[in-house]
């Protein structure tokens, strides 16, 4: 077996730097200083020359603002069919016309008046696109409001009263009647009434109602069933809880052979319910 021999190159003699008394040169710091000075001068000169133009542009922007936005096309979101086409056709602007913020806001107000059966109408101008973006949503009807005039008024799921956009057959939605109403149609119905209608719809199989009668001050709510039974819900408090109790009271009367003329829930806060049978 051969013995391996490794060769290590001997290190050379250590060299020592000789001390020098030579002073460091000033050329390099001066060049760096001159470079920075040139950069600062260039920036200052450019700012001096560009300041008048920048001031003019800023003044023009303050004067015109976003009013130089030009209309190209319209985009409608949230709608379909006739509502989409009608809303797009209601935009009075022509391509190339300058539209200000005030004009866009005025258009939004006009659309809200022209299309009361739509909600959440917004009008915005697309940045750098020339596209006028309009969004809206159809109202969801919850009931029909009985009024003295011939126009059919609906109540949406938020309680807003608005004229029906299309002919709605009788009986599709429950009627809401306000006692004492003469000519003034309210703009809204209380949210408690809408919640009551929603709760009653959940028990439609057990409590088939046709109308909801409320007085003007909202202190009494009476629901008329299709078999002429009256459910007096009393004031606006705990209407949803009372709605859950009403079908139970109807079932209670049926099991005992009673035909109640009225179920009085106006004393619900006292834990009392009254059944008034027919005479």
C-alpha positions, 0 to 999 in steps of 0.5 A: 500500500502506497503512502500518500504524500500531500504537498503544502506550498510553503508560505512566502515571507511576510511583507510589512507595509512601510509607513508613509507620511504622504497626505491623502489627496483632495481631488476625490472629495472635491469631485463628489462635492461638485457632483452634488452641487451640480445636482442641486443646481439642476433641481433648483433650475428646473423648479425655477423654470417649471414653477410658472407652468405648475402654478398655471396648471394648478390654477386651471385645476382649481378653476375647472376641477373635475368639470372637464370630465367628458361623457362617452358612454353609460353603464348600468348595474344592478338592473335587467330588462326594461328597468335597465333600458329605461334608466340608460335612456334617461341619461340626457348627455351626449358623447363628448359633453363635459359633465360636472360633479354638480350635473352628475348629482342633479342627474341622480336626483332626477333619476330618483324622482323618475324611477321611485320603484328603484332604490339605491340609485347612484351616479358616478363618473369613471376615472379616465374612462368617460364611462358614466356608471349608474347603479340601482336596485329594484324595490321588493314589495311587501304590501299594497297601501290602500289610498283614496286616489286611483294610483296603486301604491306599494310598500317595500321591505324597508317601509317606503311607499312608492307607486307601482311601476306595473299593474299588479293583480289584486290579492298578490300582496296584503293590503295596508290600510291607515284609518283616518287617512284622507288625501295625504299618502305617507312616504313611509310605513313604520318598520314594525308594520313591515316586520309584522307582515314578514312574520305573518307571511312565515305563518301563511298556512296557519294565519291567512290574512288579507289586510293590516289596519293601523291607525294614524298614530300607530297605537293600534294594529288590527289584522283581518284574516280571510275568514273575517277573524280579527287579530288585534295586535295592539301597539307596535311593541313585540309585534313579531312575538305576537305574530308567533302567538296568533296561530297558536291561539287560532289552533287553541280555538279550533280544538275547542270548537270556537269560532273567534270573532277577535283575538285580542293581543293588546294585553300581551305585555300583561301575559294575557290574551283574550278570545272573543267568540262570535255571538 
